[in-house]
Each structure stands twice: as C-alpha cells, then as structure tokens.
Amino acid sequence: MSGDLQYADVPTPIGTFRVVWDGRGVQVVDLLERGAEQTGTPSGARMLRAPYPPGSPPKQLAEYFRGERAAFDLTIEPLSGTDFDRVVWNALAKVPAGQTITYGELARRTGHAGSARAVGGAMHRNPVPILIPCHRVVGAAGSLTGYGLGLWRKKWLLDREGAWPIRSRSVEGPRGRSQRTLDGPSSGGRRTKPRH
C-alpha cells in the first residue's frame, strides 16, 4: 500500500461499503446507505476504482464477500476510539470467522468482567465493521442484539461465516472455571490486527 490516503466503494450483497486506508492501515469502513451512521471520508483521500490491487483492503473485502476469504491480512488503524475501545477491539479481532462471543465473555477477556454494556458501547463506536468483527458479538444465549448495520446484516454475516444458527456450549476458561461461550463451526484463523 502506498502512503497516501485512499478510499474505494465496494459493492456487496448487503450494501456498498466504503473502505478508507493509507500506508499504515485501514481507518474506516462505512456502509453507504441513506440514514446509516457514517464516520465519513477524510478530506484529501483519493478514490481508487476497481480492479483493485492484490492484497489491498478493497480487494480483500470483496474476496470476503465472495466467500474467497475468511481472514483479513490487514492492519487496522481506527480514526477514533478510547483506550478501552481499542482493548476491546483487539480482543475481538482474535475471534475467528465461524465463531461468536457474548458481550459478557468479551468483557471478561479484556479484564473488565461485568462491563458487558461498556463492551456494547465499544461495538457501537467501531469505525471499521467487518474487519473488526462486531457482528460476531452476541447477547446471552445467542440472541442477536445491538448491530448498527441492522440485525438482518448481522445474521447474514454470521450465516456467511458458518456461525448460524448459533450453538451454545460451555468450555473451561482460565483457572478451570466453566465459561459459557457461543460459537459455530470453526472456519480457520483470522489475522486482522488492530494497532494501538
């Protein structure tokens, strides 16, 4: 990737997504839909049109939606977010396609047990959906809650990744405690890496 700020509009089965990136990483992924909350395209960004270079953010996003890619090999550089948000996003980036996690479990994994609502706030503020996979975060017992792009899109994404329908199971957590987690069949690892 070059060092200049670029963006591209990637059509997908669930809407057109604008991805904004520079030489350090992806800054924004916005759903371009009337009425959808958007982060916005930074001034001075240059538009890149298809065909996209191999390995570029829009190419990888298009491959994901075509079912050719389960994991992204990109660096994430969100334009916004608190320190807490970034800790939560980093932990979430480790949940691979084909699996889900509850808000409560994600709070525990970040060292903030009992902060499920705060984790929900971090999901709401996520400026890079899909790449930081907030669609993989579900409510207790697998309920589909709290997705800013629409619950039907959340279900579509989970289905596309093989995590729908959601199945509950218990696994041994740290120190042998039984923890309730939600997942579906695993479809491989994920290499998306938010940076601090």
Secondary structure by P-SEA (a helix, b strand, c coil): cccccbbbbbbccccbbbbbbcccccccccccccccccccccccbbbbccccccccaaaaaaaaaacccccccbbbbbccccaaaaaaaaaaaaccccbbbcaaaaaaaaccccaaaaaaaaaaacccccccccccccccccccccccccaaaaaaaaaaaccccccccccccccccbbbbbbccccccccccccc
